[in-house]
Every structure is written in structure tokens, then in C-alpha cells.
Amino acid sequence: MMQEITAYRCSDGSIHSDEIKAKAYEDDLLGQELDGFLRLFELDITRNQEFKGILCAMRKRPEILKAAQIIISILED
């Protein structure tokens, strides 16, 4: 007998059986990428300030998406 299951695939292809854990994993991925992007600016700020800025930005996903799309468009031209 086959049993239907529900799974959640994240942006990196990883599979999770729990939606909450999948969303938390996606948040971790986004945080890591934003951290790497922020470090490109070579700002003279504390790690605490970096963390606070990243958390603030993570609450603005539509704005991040729009800015990222514009940046990609500029860089690809």
C-alpha cells in the first residue's frame, strides 16, 4: 500500500517534511546570503549591528526581491 506524504522543497533543493522547519531553513539561507552581501561593503560596524541590519532586511522580502532584480539587471547588461 502506498501512502501519500507532504514534503517541502527549499530553494537549494533540500527536502523537509515539516513546513515550519522548511521556512526556518529558508530564513537561514536568506540570512547567510544577506550576511555575505553586507560584508562586500566592508563597513566598519559591529557584528551586532550587522546582525540587526540583516534581521531588519529579512522582514522586507518584497523590497529585497525588487532591489535584487534591479541589481541583477544592471550587472547583466
trRosetta pair geometry for C-beta under 8 A, 3 or more apart (Angstrom, degrees):
i j d omega theta_ij theta_ji phi_ij phi_ji
5 17 7.3 -53 174 -129 116 100
6 17 7.3 102 88 -158 68 64
7 15 5.1 -2 175 -169 127 105
7 16 6.9 145 -166 72 74 36
7 17 5.8 -46 -111 -99 73 55
8 15 7.1 141 73 -158 44 54
8 16 4.8 -29 65 66 98 90
8 17 7.5 171 17 -95 85 7
8 18 7.5 -66 19 79 125 26
8 19 5.5 128 -51 -103 149 59
8 22 3.7 -53 103 -74 139 169
9 13 6.6 -23 -170 -146 102 33
9 14 7.3 156 -152 80 57 37
9 15 5.6 -26 -97 -98 69 70
9 16 8.0 170 -83 20 23 72
10 13 7.0 -36 72 35 72 18
10 14 4.8 -3 41 59 115 87
10 15 7.7 -150 8 -74 80 24
10 16 6.7 55 -32 -5 105 112
10 22 5.8 -163 -67 -162 97 88
10 25 5.5 -81 -86 105 154 121
10 26 5.4 -161 -139 -74 107 87
10 29 7.0 146 167 -15 128 149
11 26 6.4 95 1 -124 104 96
11 29 6.4 -175 54 113 115 160
12 29 6.3 -162 -24 -114 120 146
14 25 6.7 -107 85 157 135 150
16 19 7.7 141 106 -85 113 22
16 21 5.1 -156 -174 96 135 103
16 22 3.8 -177 63 -76 139 90
16 25 6.3 180 -53 7 148 146
17 21 7.8 21 60 53 58 131
18 21 4.1 64 81 16 110 111
18 22 6.5 -180 89 -15 55 85
19 22 5.5 -55 -145 35 32 113
19 23 6.3 31 157 -18 66 104
20 23 5.9 -53 -149 36 30 109
20 24 6.4 30 152 -18 64 106
21 24 5.6 -52 -145 38 34 113
21 25 6.2 39 152 -23 65 104
22 25 5.6 -52 -149 34 31 114
22 26 6.5 33 151 -19 63 103
23 26 5.6 -51 -149 35 34 112
23 27 6.5 39 150 -21 64 102
24 27 5.5 -50 -151 33 34 115
24 28 6.6 39 149 -21 64 101
25 28 5.6 -50 -154 32 34 114
25 29 6.6 36 148 -19 65 102
26 29 5.5 -50 -150 34 36 113
26 30 6.4 34 153 -17 66 104
27 30 5.7 -54 -147 38 31 110
27 31 6.2 34 153 -21 65 107
27 58 6.7 66 -151 -169 88 137
28 31 5.6 -55 -146 37 29 113
28 32 6.4 32 155 -21 64 105
29 32 5.8 -55 -151 33 29 112
29 33 6.5 24 154 -14 64 107
30 33 5.9 -58 -149 39 32 108
30 34 6.2 29 155 -16 67 108
30 58 5.9 118 117 -121 125 101
30 61 7.9 -42 -147 -107 157 98
31 34 5.8 -56 -143 40 29 109
31 35 6.2 35 155 -24 64 106
31 54 5.7 80 -145 158 78 127
31 55 7.9 15 -115 -79 109 59
31 58 6.3 -10 -80 -79 80 138
32 35 5.6 -53 -149 32 29 115
32 36 6.6 27 154 -16 63 105
33 36 5.8 -54 -150 37 33 110
33 37 6.2 33 152 -19 66 107
34 37 5.5 -54 -144 39 33 113
34 38 6.1 37 156 -23 67 105
34 54 4.7 136 112 -137 126 96
34 57 5.7 166 -149 89 145 137
34 58 6.8 -117 -5 -65 162 87
34 64 7.7 -58 -91 -133 115 138
35 38 5.9 -53 -146 34 27 111
35 39 6.6 30 154 -21 61 106
35 50 7.0 69 -131 159 79 116
35 54 5.8 3 -71 -100 73 150
36 39 5.8 -55 -152 31 31 114
36 40 7.3 45 148 -32 60 94
37 40 5.8 -42 -167 11 39 117
38 41 6.1 -50 -173 21 45 112
38 43 7.3 -51 171 16 85 122
38 50 5.8 139 126 -148 147 96
38 53 6.6 128 -121 99 145 129
38 54 6.5 -91 -24 -73 149 97
39 42 7.3 45 174 -70 51 47
39 50 7.9 34 -69 -139 75 138
43 50 7.8 160 70 -85 122 93
45 49 4.1 -99 167 84 116 138
45 50 6.0 144 99 -51 112 77
45 53 7.9 52 117 -14 158 137
46 49 4.7 102 55 4 77 99
46 50 7.1 -134 101 -3 45 85
47 50 5.4 -49 -151 34 37 116
47 51 6.3 40 151 -21 67 104
48 51 5.7 -52 -147 36 31 113
48 52 6.3 32 153 -19 64 107
49 52 5.6 -52 -144 38 32 113
49 53 6.3 33 155 -19 64 107
50 53 5.9 -61 -152 38 27 111
50 54 6.3 26 154 -19 65 108
51 54 5.8 -55 -147 36 29 110
51 55 6.4 27 156 -16 64 107
52 55 5.9 -56 -148 38 29 109
52 56 6.4 31 153 -20 63 107
53 56 5.6 -54 -148 35 31 114
53 57 6.3 29 155 -17 65 107
54 57 5.7 -56 -147 38 31 110
54 58 6.3 36 153 -27 64 105
55 58 5.6 -50 -146 29 32 116
55 59 7.1 32 154 -19 60 100
56 59 6.2 -60 -165 29 33 109
56 60 7.3 10 146 -4 63 111
57 60 5.7 -73 -157 44 41 105
57 64 6.1 92 172 -78 95 117
58 61 7.2 15 -174 -64 44 80
58 64 7.9 12 -105 -37 32 151
60 63 4.2 -24 159 38 109 120
60 64 6.0 124 103 -26 80 89
61 64 5.5 -54 -143 35 33 113
61 65 6.2 35 158 -21 67 105
62 65 5.6 -54 -149 35 32 113
62 66 6.4 30 155 -18 65 106
63 66 5.8 -52 -145 36 32 110
63 67 6.3 28 157 -14 65 108
64 67 6.0 -61 -148 42 28 107
64 68 6.0 28 156 -21 66 111
65 68 5.8 -57 -143 38 26 111
65 69 6.3 27 158 -20 63 107
66 69 5.9 -55 -150 34 28 110
66 70 6.6 24 154 -15 63 106
67 70 5.8 -58 -150 38 32 109
67 71 6.2 32 153 -20 68 107
68 71 5.6 -53 -144 37 31 112
68 72 6.2 32 156 -19 65 106
69 72 5.8 -53 -145 37 29 111
69 73 6.3 33 154 -21 62 107
70 73 5.6 -54 -149 35 31 115
70 74 6.4 30 153 -18 65 105
71 74 5.8 -57 -151 37 30 110
71 75 6.2 23 156 -14 66 112
72 75 5.8 -60 -142 42 30 107
72 76 6.0 23 161 -17 67 113
73 76 6.2 -60 -141 38 23 106
73 77 6.8 30 158 -30 59 104
74 77 6.2 -56 -157 20 29 112
